Amino acid sequence: MRGAALGGANDAADGAAAGAGGVGWGALRRWGLGAGAVAGGVAVGLWRTRDPGAANSVWAEDGQNFLTDALTRPWYEALFTPFNGYFHTVARACWALIVLFPVAWAAALNAGLAALLTALLAAAVFGTAKERLGAAGAAVVAGTAAVPMGFIPNTLAQLQFPLVYAGLWMLLAGRGRVIGYLVPALAVLNSMLGVLLVPLAAARILRYRDRRRLMQGLVLVPGTLLQLVPWLAGAAGRGLGERPDRNPLHVALTYLRWGVPRSVLGPQWLAAPYDDAHAHAALVVAGLLVPVAMIVVAGKGWTRPDWRLAVVLAGFGALAGGFQLATHGGPEDRYLVLVALPNIAAGVALLRPGGRLAAMPLVVFATLLTVVCAANLRVAGPRDGIPAWDAVVAQARAECHVQPGLTRVTVHIAQWPVIGWEAVLPCARLR
């Protein structure tokens, strides 16, 4: 009896050790898969930028505003310098680090850091979405977040869009984590669009009345004040000649005609100019029918929908789309990220595997998104053909050497579409 008891205890101990080892190996495997996914996201993201390539070109705002200010102003002054009516503290903090290295490295560091942060934010979205949508649904949501459509990749100026989207998911998280507070706080510190997270945070505070939701709301306060107070006081204004659209009905119709179809079919097939107006109209109708079909499938119980999550996500997409359309006065596909990604995630929430059709609707939707994302992965855009950064730096360095008394050189970096973009490089950093 005693021997049997000892044997059972030993077996239990061995099983516990094996289980501990299994957990350790499983965690290591998950970390490895996560690191591989992030590395893959970075590689694909960098590949998306066409000639002269992500590592050898500097996007418009990155060069004219962030790089120039980081090189010519004290870091604390540059950090809190508004551009076009709002503040970009995360992007500017990244540029404060980039300028610690040689100026010739700026393009590669900008692209690499932007691609890495975008991939890491997509990984954070996966971890949060998995709680609500399962691994398969979270993979679809995170995959589209890693290579967002309507997005100029590899530029810290555009990081605001994936950052706000990740902040949205952090507010929807079921458990409290440091990242769940950090990402939303950074999102609103880096972009006026982050203020759109405030209504969601307030609604969740009123609904749940717990400490975690209260803290998530409070971390949005500093960024909200930073973005809104100077704007309301007239100290930070927009200067790109935009004409706001103050007609709510027109904004709503434009959103339905532009934002919804592009969310599921992407901008590439729907972008103007198009040769066949009837084919274009058919694509718009098809893009509107896809979400209708998903609602019907979910409503008939053929899947296991999370209606509340779908409504929140689609509602945020409509809010972000309406805000951008009203502010800019018209649609711009490079602002599509905060429309398409929430709408895609809302579709995944409706098509959660279960019910009579099991995983088939989600598989069909994921297949469609794979084709659409592939078509929108490496497309022509305003970054194509801009001056190669190595040539720009070489020319600036030559000017500084030829003219010993010269203190700084203004270089041309882009032309989009009629605005000349220039950067100022101090000769002290080039000689």
Buried (B, 14 or more C-beta within 10 A) or exposed (E): EEEEEEEEEEEEEEEEEEEEEEEEEEEEEEEEEBEEBBEEBBEBBBBBBBEBBBBBBBBBBBBBBBBBBBBBEEBEEBBEBBBBBBBBBBBBBBBBEBBEEEBBBBBBBBBBBBBBBBBBBBBBBBBBBBEBBBEBBBBBBBBBBBBBBBBBBBBBBBBBBBBBBBBBBBBBBEEBBEBBBBBBBBBBBBBBBBBBBBEBBEBBBEEEEEEBBBBBBEBBEEBBEBBBEBBEEEEBEBEEEBEEBEEEEEBBEBBBBBBBBBBBBBBBBBBEEEEEEEEBEEBBEEBBEBBEBBBEBBEEEBBBBBEEBBEBBBBBBBBBBBBBBBBBBEBBBEBBBBBBBBBBBBBBBBBBBBBEBEBBBBBBBBEBBEEBBEBBBBBEBBBEBBBBBBEBBEBBBEBBEEEEEBEBBEBBBBBBEEEEBEBBBBBEBBE
